[in-house]
């Protein structure tokens, strides 16, 4: 069996997206001929909350090497706290020791954090190990540049300089580029003329089927709402960013229409937005509520900006009457949350760009309803359609489940995505 080392500064028991992605892959790679070893950081160095129950989701035979890191209390004093930087030397040392004791056939590096991608170049130079970089988000981006000065992070210029310096070095010798969507890898390709789509593979997050099986026998307290209070609870879990505000405004406009036209139904509805920021220590950084105030519907909206743990978020899905998916105005935007939403077996309403993979997945699997939009068919023209879909969503009986085509859904499971990655790794090794 071939050996792949996964560099994941953030890993279980963390609930952050990079930790989940590394877990999904490492849990299934053995089935496809690859023995994974995860090189990660001791959770005591994380600056965000952890959930020890996440460890119950790991396969018992997975090898996980947990290293030290430089304390954030020290590095914050000199201007940075990035875990990927703080753990860089320790991960290089662990990687070198691992290779000497159990030779590594390939290296897999999910990013962010971004700086660890440089370990791929070092491993290739020192040991000849081929490496694959996996983009959850692009590193080099023009997103911040047009924003007003007050909306840019204080160190964005430094971050941009690091990206422009280090990413080209790491990318140059990468054997392959993987990304959560083709749109993500296309953004990487755009910065490097020597890359093409032939050098990249789209591998979405995948659906963690076991996680929901676990929750059915290990239910958690829902601190957001009481599912037995007689109200109709519609939930959204995940970050809300500025490119989603147009979609959110359309939803709130349609909801206000419902209050006017169908008050007997809509007055029983509560909209919940949970974990709407990436911040772990700013509980009042509201994203949805200010917009709800603009539409005079704040009494029907609750928001918890602070992220909740992965299992808590999925419990909220299971306890909801229906689920809302808020899309970005970017055509390439895909949302990994589509898979947990489908696995919850709850009615789903998605508002997404017509070219988003979310629309295709919902159509193929028949697992949810949607209103799609484009430049020619904007959201402002579809308030009536959204209102009608909301009315349908809240009219479903409490225990109604979508007629999901599970045989079609199989191609989107975490296991299927691990198989895609295994094929990429096979290809990389074969060409070395």
GUBA-733754 format. One record per residue: y negated, z negated, x of N, C-alpha, C in turn; residue in one letter; residue number from 1. Coordinates in steps of 0.05 Angstrom, whole numbers. Atoms other than C-alpha are relative to their C-alpha. Layout:
N
   n_yy   n_zz   n_xx  ca_yy  ca_zz  ca_xx   c_yy   c_zz   c_xx rest  nr
      Y      Z      X      Y      Z      X      Y      Z      X    a NUM
...
//
This chain:
432
   n_yy   n_zz   n_xx  ca_yy  ca_zz  ca_xx   c_yy   c_zz   c_xx rest  nr
     24      0     17      0      0      0    -25      0     18    x   1
     25     -2    -16    -69     19     27    -18    -24     -7    x   2
     16     24      1   -121    -35     38    -30      7     -2    x   3
     29     -4      4   -193    -33     11    -14    -27      1    x   4
     17     24      0   -245    -85     27    -25      6    -17    x   5
     23     -3     18   -299    -95    -25    -21    -20      8    x   6
     22     18     -8   -366   -123     -1    -16     -6    -25    x   7
     13      8     25   -393   -162    -61    -14    -27      5    x   8
     14     25     -5   -446   -213    -42      0    -18    -25    x   9
      0     15     26   -447   -234   -116     27      6    -13    x  10
    -27     -3     12   -378   -246   -147      6    -24    -17    x  11
     -9     22     16   -340   -291   -194     -2    -26     16    x  12
      5      6     28   -358   -344   -218    -27      8    -11    x  13
     26    -10     10   -425   -308   -225      6     18    -24    x  14
     -1    -18     23   -438   -271   -290    -19     24      2    x  15
     19    -22     -4   -488   -221   -261     15     26      1    x  16
    -14    -26      2   -472   -147   -270     14      9     25    x  17
    -15     -8    -24   -454   -133   -196     26    -16      3    x  18
    -24     17     -2   -404   -191   -198     21     10    -20    x  19
    -19    -10     20   -372   -164   -262     12     26      9    x  20
    -10    -26     -8   -366    -94   -234     21     -2     22    x  21
    -20      5    -21   -331   -118   -171     25    -12    -11    x  22
    -24     12     12   -284   -160   -213     17     21    -15    x  23
    -15    -20     16   -266   -103   -260     17     18     19    x  24
    -14    -17    -19   -247    -58   -201     23    -15     14    x  25
    -20     15    -16   -211   -110   -160     24    -10    -16    x  26
    -22     10     17   -169   -133   -219     21     21     -5    x  27
    -19    -21      8   -135    -65   -227      8     18     22    x  28
     -6    -20    -21   -134    -28   -161     28     -1     10    x  29
    -28      2     -9    -65    -54   -142     18     18    -16    x  30
    -17    -17     17    -36    -15   -200      0     29     10    x  31
      3    -28     -9    -59     49   -165      2      3     30    x  32
     -7     -3    -28    -36     36    -94    -20    -11     20    x  33
     20     11    -18    -95     -2    -66     -1    -31     -2    x  34
      2     30     -1    -93    -75    -44    -28     -8      6    x  35
     28      7     -6   -164   -103    -51     -3    -27     12    x  36
      9     26     -9   -195   -158    -12    -30     -1     -5    x  37
     29      2      6   -263   -182    -37    -13    -19     20    x  38
     16     16    -18   -312   -207     15    -26     -8    -14    x  39
     22      9     16   -363   -249    -21    -12    -25     12    x  40
     14     23    -10   -407   -310    -14      7    -25    -15    x  41
     -6     26     14   -393   -383    -30    -22     -4    -22    x  42
     19      2     22   -425   -395    -99    -22    -21      5    x  43
     21     20     -5   -465   -454    -71    -25     13     11    x  44
     24    -14    -10   -512   -402    -41    -14     17    -22    x  45
     13    -16     21   -527   -368   -108    -24    -15    -11    x  46
     24     12     11   -595   -380   -139      0      2    -31    x  47
     -2     -3     29   -570   -369   -210     24    -16    -10    x  48
    -21     16     11   -524   -406   -257     27     14      2    x  49
    -27    -11     -1   -449   -396   -251     16    -12    -23    x  50
    -18     10     21   -393   -405   -301     28      0     12    x  51
    -27      3    -13   -328   -431   -271     22     12    -17    x  52
    -20    -11     17   -290   -405   -331      5     30      7    x  53
     -4    -27     -8   -300   -335   -303     23      3     20    x  54
    -22      0    -19   -249   -353   -250     27      4    -14    x  55
    -25     -4     15   -196   -353   -304      6     29     -6    x  56
     -3    -28      5   -207   -279   -311     10     16     24    x  57
    -10    -13    -24   -185   -263   -240     30      2      1    x  58
    -30      0     -3   -114   -239   -226      8    -20     22    x  59
     -8     21    -19    -76   -293   -189      5     10     29    x  60
     -7    -10    -27    -57   -248   -130    -23     13     14    x  61
     23    -12    -13   -128   -225   -114     -9    -17     24    x  62
     10     14    -24   -151   -243    -43    -30      1      0    x  63
     29      3      0   -222   -268    -42     -8    -17     24    x  64
     10     14    -23   -257   -287     23    -29     -8     -6    x  65
     27     10      6   -318   -331     11    -13    -10     26    x  66
     13      7    -25   -367   -337     68    -25    -18     -5    x  67
     26     13      1   -428   -378     84    -22     20     -2    x  68
     25    -16      0   -499   -351     79    -23    -17      9    x  69
     24     15     -7   -567   -371    103    -12    -12    -25    x  70
     11     13     24   -598   -421     55    -25     13    -10    x  71
     25    -12     11   -650   -392      8    -24    -19      4    x  72
     22     18     -5   -691   -455     19    -14      6     26    x  73
     11     -7    -26   -701   -432     90    -13     28     -2    x  74
     10    -27     -1   -710   -357     78    -24      4    -19    x  75
     24     -3     18   -759   -366     20    -25     -7     16    x  76
     23      8    -16   -804   -399     71    -11     22     18    x  77
      9    -22    -17   -806   -335    112     -1     27    -16    x  78
      7    -23     16   -813   -288     53     21     15    -15    x  79
    -20    -15     15   -746   -267     24     22    -19     -9    x  80
    -22     16     10   -687   -294    -16     24     16     -6    x  81
    -22    -19      8   -642   -233    -25     27    -10     12    x  82
    -26     10     -9   -569   -256    -22     13     20     18    x  83
    -13    -19    -17   -547   -191      9    -10     -2     29    x  84
     11      4    -27   -593   -204     69     10    -26     11    x  85
     -8     27     -9   -575   -278     73     29     -1      8    x  86
    -28      1     -6   -501   -263     76      9     22     19    x  87
     -7    -24    -15   -504   -200    119     17     -5     25    x  88
    -14      6    -24   -482   -230    185     28    -12     -6    x  89
    -25     13      6   -428   -273    154     20     20    -12    x  90
    -18    -20     11   -399   -214    116     10     20     22    x  91
     -9    -17    -22   -398   -171    179     21    -14     16    x  92
    -20     15    -16   -361   -226    216     27     -1    -15    x  93
    -24      2     16   -311   -234    158     14     28     -1    x  94
    -12    -27      0   -301   -158    155     14      6     26    x  95
    -12     -6    -26   -287   -153    229     26    -16      4    x  96
    -25     17     -3   -237   -211    228     22     11    -19    x  97
    -20    -10     18   -203   -182    167     13     26     11    x  98
    -11    -26    -10   -196   -113    199     19     -4     23    x  99
    -18      6    -23   -164   -143    261     27    -12     -9    x 100
    -25     12     10   -113   -182    220     15     17    -20    x 101
    -12    -17     21   -101   -132    164    -17     25     -2    x 102
     18    -24     -2   -129    -62    180     -9     11    -27    x 103
     12    -10     24   -176    -36    128      0     31     -1    x 104
     -1    -29      3   -165     35    103    -26     12    -11    x 105
     25     -9     12   -230     40     64    -17    -23     -8    x 106
     19     21      7   -292      0     49    -16      9    -24    x 107
     14     -6     25   -325     -3    -20    -23    -20     -3    x 108
     24     17      0   -396    -29    -27    -16      5    -26    x 109
     17     -2     24   -426    -39    -97    -28    -11      6    x 110
     27      8     -4   -502    -44    -96    -16      2    -27    x 111
     11     20    -17   -548    -81   -111     18    -25      3    x 112
     22     -3    -20   -559   -122    -69      5     24     18    x 113
     -1    -26    -13   -575    -61    -28      5     -1     30    x 114
     -1      0    -30   -580    -82     45     29      0     10    x 115
    -27      0    -11   -504    -94     52     12     28      3    x 116
    -11    -27     -4   -493    -18     47     -1      8     30    x 117
      2     -6    -29   -513    -17    121     26     -9     14    x 118
    -25      8    -12   -447    -53    135     20     23      0    x 119
    -17    -23      0   -412     11    116     -4     17     25    x 120
      6    -16    -24   -447     49    171      9    -14     25    x 121
     -9     15    -24   -432     -6    221     30      0      2    x 122
    -30      0      0   -358     -9    201     10     28      8    x 123
     -9    -27     -8   -353     67    208     -5      5     30    x 124
      6     -3    -28   -387     65    276     19    -16     18    x 125
    -15     18    -17   -348      6    303     31      4     -2    x 126
    -29     -1      4   -279     16    272     10     26    -12    x 127
     -8    -25     11   -279     85    242      9     -2    -29    x 128
     -8      4     28   -270     58    171    -17     17    -19    x 129
     16    -15     20   -292    107    116    -10    -19    -21    x 130
     12     18     20   -338     76     64    -11     15    -23    x 131
     10    -10     25   -359     88     -7    -22    -19    -10    x 132
     22     16     11   -426     64    -35      0      5    -30    x 133
     -1      0     30   -427     47   -110    -27     -9    -11    x 134
     27      6     10   -495     50   -144      1    -10    -29    x 135
      5     10     27   -507      5   -204    -28      8     -8    x 136
     28    -10      3   -581     21   -196     -8     15     25    x 137
      9    -13    -25   -616     68   -147    -18    -19     16    x 138
     17     17    -17   -651     36    -88    -28     13      3    x 139
     26    -14     -2   -705     87    -74     -8     11    -27    x 140
      9     -8     27   -745     98   -137    -30      0     -1    x 141
     29     -1      4   -814    117   -159     -9    -16    -25    x 142
      6     15     25   -811     69   -219    -24    -17      3    x 143
     21     20     -3   -859     18   -190    -28     13      5    x 144
     25    -11    -10   -911     65   -162    -21      5    -21    x 145
     21     -5     20   -946     87   -227     -8    -25    -16    x 146
      7     24     16   -947     16   -256    -27    -12      9    x 147
     25     15     -8  -1013    -23   -258      7    -21     21    x 148
     -4     18    -22  -1021    -67   -198     11    -27     -8    x 149
     -9     26      9  -1011   -130   -238     29     -1    -10    x 150
    -27     -1     10   -943   -107   -263     20      5     23    x 151
    -18     -5    -22   -914    -92   -194      8    -27     13    x 152
     -8     24    -15   -873   -146   -158    -17     -2     26    x 153
     18      4    -23   -913   -177   -101     10     13     26    x 154
    -11    -10    -25   -865   -150    -48     11     28     -3    x 155
    -13    -26      5   -851    -81    -76     -4     19     22    x 156
      4    -18    -23   -882    -45    -17     19     -5     22    x 157
    -19      7    -20   -838    -83     31     28     10     -8    x 158
    -26     -9     10   -777    -68    -12      2     30      2    x 159
      0    -29     -2   -796      5    -15      3      9     29    x 160
     -2     -7    -28   -804      8     61     29     -5     10    x 161
    -28      5     -8   -735    -24     71     18     22    -11    x 162
    -17    -21     12   -704     26     23     -3     26     15    x 163
      5    -25    -13   -736     85     58     10      0     29    x 164
    -10      2    -28   -713     59    126     30     -2      1    x 165
    -28      7     -3   -643     32    114     19     18    -16    x 166
    -18    -16     16   -615     75     58      8     26     14    x 167
     -9    -25    -14   -617    141     98     20     -5     21    x 168
    -20      6    -21   -579    107    154     27     -5    -12    x 169
    -25      6     13   -526     81    107     13     24    -13    x 170
    -10    -23     15   -520    144     66     12     22     18    x 171
     -7    -23    -17   -513    192    124     30      2      6    x 172
    -29     -1     -7   -441    173    141     18     -9    -22    x 173
    -16      8     23   -418    151     72     20     23     -7    x 174
    -20    -20      7   -354    187     53     -2     10    -28    x 175
      3     -7     28   -371    187    -20    -20    -19    -13    x 176
     19     16     15   -423    162    -70     11     -2    -29    x 177
     -9      6     28   -402    129   -136    -24    -12    -14    x 178
     21     12     16   -449    110   -193      9     -5    -28    x 179
     -7      7     28   -448     80   -262     -4     23    -19    x 180
      4    -24     17   -473    146   -290     -7     23     18    x 181
      8    -24    -15   -485    217   -267    -30      0      5    x 182
     29      2     -3   -559    205   -278     -7    -17     24    x 183
      5     18    -23   -556    148   -227      5     14     26    x 184
     -7    -14    -25   -521    189   -174    -19     24      5    x 185
     19    -22     -4   -568    248   -187    -26    -10     12    x 186
     24     11    -13   -627    203   -169      4     -5     29    x 187
     -6      3    -28   -593    188   -103      0     28     14    x 188
     -1    -27    -12   -578    262    -90    -28     12      4    x 189
     27    -11     -1   -651    279   -103    -14     -7     26    x 190
     13     10    -24   -671    240    -41     12     11     26    x 191
    -15     -8    -24   -620    272      7     10     29     -4    x 192
     -7    -29      4   -616    349     11     28      7      8    x 193
    -28     -7     -9   -548    347     46     21    -10    -20    x 194
    -19      9     20   -516    313    -15      0     19    -24    x 195
     -2    -14     25   -492    348    -78     18    -15    -18    x 196
    -18     14     19   -453    329   -140     29     -1     10    x 197
    -27      1    -11   -390    345   -101      5    -25     17    x 198
     -2     25    -16   -405    283    -59      0    -25    -17    x 199
      4     23     17   -410    238   -120     20      0    -23    x 200
    -17      3     23   -368    211   -177    -12    -21    -19    x 201
     10     19     20   -390    178   -241     23    -18     -9    x 202
    -20     20      9   -351    114   -256    -15    -22    -15    x 203
     13     21     16   -380     72   -313     14    -27      5    x 204
    -11     27     -3   -367     -3   -317     29     -2    -10    x 205
    -26      2     11   -307      4   -362      2    -25    -19    x 206
     -3     21     20   -283    -40   -419     20    -21      9    x 207
    -17     22     -9   -254   -108   -399     17    -11    -23    x 208
    -15      8     23   -200   -114   -452     11    -28      2    x 209
    -12     27     -3   -169   -177   -423    -20    -22     -7    x 210
     20     21      3   -235   -215   -427     -2     -8    -30    x 211
      2      7     28   -236   -211   -503     26    -12    -10    x 212
    -25     14      6   -163   -230   -507     -2    -29      8    x 213
      4     27     -9   -182   -291   -467    -17    -16    -19    x 214
     18     15     18   -239   -310   -514     13     -6    -27    x 215
    -13      5     26   -194   -306   -575     15    -27      1    x 216
    -14     25     -3   -156   -366   -547    -17    -22     14    x 217
     17     19    -13   -214   -399   -510    -29      4    -10    x 218
     26     -4     12   -273   -395   -558    -21    -19     12    x 219
     22     15    -12   -341   -421   -535    -20     -7    -21    x 220
     22      7     18   -399   -456   -569    -21     21      0    x 221
     22    -19      3   -452   -409   -595    -25    -16     -5    x 222
     24     16      2   -519   -442   -583    -24     16    -11    x 223
     22    -17      9   -561   -384   -610     -3     -1    -31    x 224
      1      1     29   -543   -386   -685     25    -12    -11    x 225
    -23     11     14   -496   -417   -735     12     23    -17    x 226
    -12    -23     14   -449   -362   -759      8     -6    -29    x 227
     -8      8     27   -433   -402   -822    -23     -9    -17    x 228
     23     10     15   -504   -413   -847     -8     18    -24    x 229
      5    -17     23   -501   -358   -899    -19     23      5    x 230
     18    -22     -8   -550   -312   -862     16     23     13    x 231
    -12    -24    -13   -535   -243   -833    -11      2     28    x 232
      9      2    -28   -539   -246   -757      6     26     14    x 233
     -3    -24    -16   -551   -182   -718     -9     -6     29    x 234
      6      9    -28   -550   -191   -642     -2     23     20    x 235
      2    -17    -23   -571   -156   -579      2    -18     24    x 236
     -2     16    -25   -549   -184   -511     -6     18     23    x 237
      7    -16    -24   -579   -159   -446    -30      3      4    x 238
     28     -2     -7   -644   -143   -412    -14     20    -18    x 239
     18    -19     13   -702   -110   -447    -22      7     20    x 240
     20     -9    -20   -745    -68   -400    -19     19    -13    x 241
     21    -15     13   -808    -29   -413      8     27    -11    x 242
     -8    -25     12   -774     39   -423     15     -3    -26    x 243
    -14      4     26   -738      7   -483    -20     -8    -22    x 244
     19     11     20   -802    -16   -518     -5     19    -23    x 245
      4    -19     22   -811     48   -557     23     -2    -20    x 246
    -24      3     17   -740     41   -584     -2    -26    -16    x 247
      2     26     13   -752    -32   -600    -21      0    -22    x 248
     21     -2     21   -816    -16   -638     10     15    -24    x 249
    -12    -15     22   -779     35   -679     19    -17    -17    x 250
    -18     18     15   -726    -16   -697    -16    -20    -17    x 251
     16     19     15   -779    -67   -717    -15     13    -23    x 252
     14    -14     22   -817    -16   -758     20      5    -23    x 253
    -20     -5     21   -753      2   -796      8    -27    -13    x 254
     -7     26     12   -737    -72   -806    -22     -9    -19    x 255
     22      7     18   -806    -84   -835      1     17    -25    x 256
     -4    -17     23   -793    -26   -881     21    -12    -18    x 257
    -21     12     16   -730    -61   -903     -9    -25    -15    x 258
     11     24     14   -768   -125   -919    -16      8    -24    x 259
     17     -9     23   -814    -85   -964     17     13    -22    x 260
    -15    -16     20   -762    -41   -998     25    -14    -10    x 261
    -25     13      8   -699    -85   -999     -2    -29      7    x 262
      4     28     -9   -724   -157   -993     23    -18     -6    x 263
    -23     18      7   -663   -187  -1028     21      0     22    x 264
    -19     -2    -22   -621   -163   -969    -12     -7     27    x 265
     11      3    -27   -667   -162   -909    -11    -28      5    x 266
     10     27     -5   -696   -231   -920     22    -19      9    x 267
    -23     16    -10   -626   -258   -903      7      7     29    x 268
     -8    -10    -26   -624   -221   -837    -16    -14     22    x 269
     13     11    -24   -639   -252   -769      8     18     24    x 270
     -4    -16    -24   -647   -210   -706     -1    -18     24    x 271
     -1     18    -23   -626   -245   -642      1     17     26    x 272
      1    -14    -26   -644   -221   -571      5    -21     21    x 273
    -10     21    -19   -608   -259   -516      2     11     28    x 274
     -2     -8    -28   -615   -254   -441    -17     24      6    x 275
     16    -24      0   -673   -205   -445    -15      4     27    x 276
     11     -4    -26   -697   -215   -373     21     -5     21    x 277
    -18      5    -22   -664   -217   -305     -6    -27     13    x 278
      8     26    -12   -699   -282   -289     18    -22     -9    x 279
    -17     23      7   -658   -345   -286    -16    -26     -3    x 280
     16     25      1   -716   -394   -283    -27      4    -14    x 281
     25     -4     16   -769   -366   -331      7      3    -29    x 282
    -11      0     28   -746   -386   -401    -20     10    -21    x 283
     20     -9     19   -812   -364   -434    -10     28      5    x 284
      8    -27     -6   -815   -293   -408      9     19    -22    x 285
     -9    -15     24   -810   -261   -477     -5     30      2    x 286
      3    -29      1   -799   -187   -486     -1     10    -29    x 287
     -2    -10     28   -781   -178   -560    -20    -13    -18    x 288
     17     15     19   -822   -232   -594    -29     11     -1    x 289
     27    -11      3   -891   -203   -576     -1     25    -17    x 290
     -1    -24     16   -871   -137   -606      6     -6    -29    x 291
     -6      9     27   -842   -172   -667    -25    -10    -14    x 292
     25     10     10   -909   -206   -676    -18     23     -9    x 293
     17    -24      6   -943   -137   -676      8     11    -28    x 294
    -10    -11     26   -900   -119   -737      2    -22    -21    x 295
      0     22     19   -908   -187   -770     28     -7    -11    x 296
    -28      7      7   -833   -200   -770     11    -22     18    x 297
     -9     20    -20   -830   -256   -718     17    -22    -13    x 298
    -16     21     13   -801   -304   -770     29      8     -3    x 299
    -28     -9      2   -738   -261   -771     12      6     27    x 300
     -9     -7    -27   -731   -254   -696      2    -25     17    x 301
     -2     21    -20   -705   -303   -644      5     14     27    x 302
     -4    -11    -27   -706   -290   -569      4    -22     19    x 303
     -4     18    -23   -677   -327   -510     -1     18     25    x 304
      2    -18    -24   -703   -291   -447     20     -6     22    x 305
    -17      7    -21   -660   -330   -400     28     10     -4    x 306
    -27    -10      2   -592   -299   -385     20    -22     -7    x 307
    -23     18      5   -530   -332   -413     24     10     16    x 308
    -23     -9    -16   -463   -330   -379     15     23    -15    x 309
    -15    -23     11   -418   -270   -389     17     -7    -24    x 310
    -18      7     22   -368   -305   -433    -16    -10    -24    x 311
     17      9     22   -423   -338   -475    -12     25    -14    x 312
     11    -24     12   -454   -269   -486     21     14    -18    x 313
    -21    -13     16   -388   -241   -510      7    -17    -24    x 314
     -5     17     23   -378   -301   -556    -21      6    -22    x 315
     21     -7     19   -445   -284   -588      7     26    -15    x 316
     -8    -25     12   -419   -214   -601     21     -5    -22    x 317
    -22      5     18   -357   -241   -634     -9    -15    -25    x 318
     10     17     22   -397   -289   -678    -20     15    -18    x 319
     21    -15     14   -447   -236   -702     12     16    -23    x 320
     -7    -18     22   -445   -197   -767      0     29     10    x 321
      2    -27    -10   -467   -135   -731    -16      0     26    x 322
     11     -1    -27   -493   -112   -663    -20     23      2    x 323
     21    -20     -4   -555    -74   -641      1      9     30    x 324
      2    -10    -27   -558    -29   -580    -27     15      3    x 325
     27    -11     -3   -629    -13   -555      1     18     25    x 326
      0    -19    -22   -634     49   -512    -27      4     14    x 327
     24     -7    -15   -684     72   -460    -10     28     -8    x 328
     10    -27      5   -728    133   -466      9     20     21    x 329
    -11    -18    -20   -692    161   -404     26     12     -9    x 330
    -24    -14      9   -640    213   -419     25     -9     14    x 331
    -24      7    -15   -593    189   -364      9    -28     -5    x 332
     -7     29      3   -593    116   -386     26     -4    -15    x 333
    -24      8     13   -525     89   -402      2    -30      1    x 334
      0     30      2   -510     18   -423     29     -9      1    x 335
    -27     10     -2   -448    -16   -399      8    -18    -23    x 336
     -6     18     22   -454    -63   -458     14     14    -23    x 337
    -14    -15     22   -426     -8   -503     29     -8     -1    x 338
    -29      6      1   -356    -28   -482      6    -28    -11    x 339
     -4     26     14   -360   -103   -498     -7      1    -30    x 340
      7     -2     28   -395    -84   -563     24     12    -16    x 341
    -22    -13     13   -336    -39   -581     24    -20     -1    x 342
    -23     18     -1   -284    -91   -559     -4    -24    -19    x 343
      5     22     19   -317   -143   -605      9      7    -28    x 344
     -9    -10     26   -295   -100   -664    -20     -6    -22    x 345
     21      5     19   -361   -112   -698    -15     27     -7    x 346
     16    -24      5   -405    -60   -733    -23      3     20    x 347
     20     -5    -21   -452    -28   -683    -20     21     -9    x 348
     20    -20      4   -518      8   -691    -15      5     27    x 349
     13     -7    -26   -544     44   -628    -23     19     -5    x 350
     24    -18      0   -613     75   -619     -3     10     29    x 351
     -2    -10    -27   -605    120   -558     -9     29      2    x 352
      6    -28     -5   -628    185   -527     24     17     -5    x 353
    -22    -18      8   -586    243   -551     18      7     23    x 354
    -16     -8    -23   -563    258   -480     14    -24     13    x 355
    -13     23    -12   -540    187   -465     30      0     -5    x 356
    -29      1      3   -465    177   -454      7    -19    -23    x 357
     -6     19     22   -469    120   -505      5     15    -26    x 358
     -4    -15     24   -476    170   -561     27     14      0    x 359
    -25    -14     -2   -417    210   -536     24    -19     -4    x 360
    -22     20      2   -373    148   -530      4     -9    -28    x 361
     -1      9     28   -390    123   -600     12     22    -18    x 362
    -11    -22     16   -375    192   -629     29      4      5    x 363
    -28     -5     -7   -310    201   -592     19    -21    -11    x 364
    -17     22      8   -283    133   -609     -3     -9    -29    x 365
      6      8     28   -313    127   -679     -3    -30     -3    x 366
      2     29     -1   -332     56   -661    -27    -11     -8    x 367
     26     10      8   -404     53   -684    -18     22    -10    x 368
     20    -19     11   -463     86   -718    -24      1     19    x 369
     22     -3    -18   -525    112   -683    -22     17    -13    x 370
     22    -19      4   -593    145   -689     -8      9     27    x 371
      7    -10    -26   -606    190   -630    -28     13     -1    x 372
     26    -12     -1   -673    217   -607     -3     17     25    x 373
      5    -18    -22   -702    268   -560    -30      7      0    x 374
     28     -7     -1   -769    299   -541     -8     15    -26    x 375
      5    -15     24   -763    345   -602      3    -17    -25    x 376
     -7     17     23   -737    291   -649     -5    -29      7    x 377
      8     26    -10   -775    228   -632      7    -23    -19    x 378
     -6     23     17   -762    158   -657    -20     -5    -22    x 379
     21      4     20   -828    156   -694      5     17    -25    x 380
     -7    -18     22   -800    212   -738     25    -10    -15    x 381
    -26      8     11   -737    172   -754      1    -29    -10    x 382
      1     28     11   -760    105   -782     17     -2    -25    x 383
    -16      0     24   -728    123   -848     30      0      6    x 384
    -28     -1     -8   -662    140   -815     10    -27     11    x 385
     -7     27    -11   -662     74   -777      2    -20    -22    x 386
     -1     18     22   -678     36   -840     26      3    -16    x 387
    -25     -5     14   -619     69   -876     24    -10     15    x 388
    -23     10    -17   -572     53   -818      0    -30      1    x 389
      1     29      1   -596    -19   -817     11    -10    -27    x 390
    -10      8     27   -582    -24   -892     30      3     -1    x 391
    -29     -3     -1   -512      3   -880     13    -22     16    x 392
    -11     20    -19   -500    -45   -822      2    -27    -14    x 393
     -1     27     12   -518   -108   -861     15     -1    -26    x 394
    -15      0     26   -480    -85   -923     30     -1      4    x 395
    -29      2     -5   -412    -86   -889     10    -28     -7    x 396
    -12     27      4   -366   -143   -911      3    -15     26    x 397
      0     17    -24   -362   -201   -863     22      7     20    x 398
    -23     -4    -18   -294   -184   -834      7     30      3    x 399
     -5    -29     -3   -302   -108   -834      0      8     29    x 400
     -1    -10    -27   -282    -73   -770     -3     31      1    x 401
      3    -29     -2   -301     -2   -747     28     13      3    x 402
    -26    -14     -2   -243     49   -751      3     12     28    x 403
      0    -10    -27   -242     54   -675     26     14      7    x 404
    -24    -15    -10   -195    105   -644      7    -11     27    x 405
     -7     14    -25   -164     60   -592     14     17     20    x 406
    -13    -18    -19   -122    115   -563    -20     17     16    x 407
     21    -14    -13   -186    152   -546    -15    -19     19    x 408
     15     20    -15   -220     88   -522     14     -7     26    x 409
    -15      7    -24   -165     78   -470    -12     11     26    x 410
     11    -13    -24   -200    126   -422    -25    -15     10    x 411
     24     15     -8   -260     78   -420      6    -29      9    x 412
     -6     27     -7   -223     14   -402     -6     -5     29    x 413
      4      7    -28   -235    -23   -337     23     10     17    x 414
    -24    -10    -14   -164     -4   -317     -3     30      6    x 415
      4    -29     -4   -180     70   -327    -21      6     21    x 416
     22     -4    -20   -244     63   -285     10     -7     28    x 417
    -12      6    -26   -204     30   -229     17     23     10    x 418
    -17    -23     -8   -157     89   -230    -18     22     11    x 419
     19    -20    -10   -218    135   -221     -8     -7     29    x 420
      8      8    -27   -240     94   -161     23      4     19    x 421
    -23     -4    -18   -170     95   -132      3     29      9    x 422
     -2    -29     -7   -170    171   -134    -22      7     20    x 423
     21     -4    -19   -237    171    -98      8    -10     27    x 424
     -9     12    -26   -209    125    -44     22     16     12    x 425
    -21    -18    -10   -147    169    -38    -12     24     13    x 426
     13    -24    -10   -191    229    -28    -15     -6     26    x 427
     15      8    -24   -234    193     24     18     -3     23    x 428
    -19      5    -22   -175    171     65     13     26      9    x 429
    -13    -26     -6   -142    240     61    -17     18     18    x 430
     18    -18    -15   -204    273     91     -9    -12     26    x 431
      8     12    -26   -212    225    149     16     11     23    x 432
//
